[in-house]
Amino acid sequence: MSSIFTRIVQGEIPSYKIAEDEKYYAFLDIDPLVKGHTLVIPKNEIDYLFDISDKDLAEMMVFAKKVAKAIEQVVPCKRVGVAVLGLEVPHAHIHLIPINTVYDIDFKQPKLSFTKDEYSAISAEISSKIKD
């Protein structure tokens, strides 16, 4: 069975897309720590981030950088932090999380919840700031 992220890429499960190219997909986390919390995944289902080829991992980070720069323009923050846990879904992914302190990337924190309209507005605003 395909991972939930593969099903998102294939359009079987809806997502709030931020950016996409032929190899990578970025979308809002539906259980976010903060507004703008985004996931970046390879479209090709690979379980462990460090099993991705060097070339593809480098390209994924460049893709994530574009997304992070767009998030910074929409969500007030000092930086966009990067977290890789890799245990919750068997599909490699990077969390991009707007932060103001080192404590903002604490997955024990209560998660936020937004309405569908709010998620749509956030994703559209971040997506509009993506630069090639």
Secondary structure, DSSP 8 states (H G I E B T S, - for coil): ---HHHHHHTTSS---EEEE-SSEEEEE-SS-SSTT-EEEEESS--SSGGGS-HHHHHHHHHHHHHHHHHHHHHS--SEEEEE---SSSSS--EEEEEESSGGG--TTS------HHHHHHHHHHHHHT---
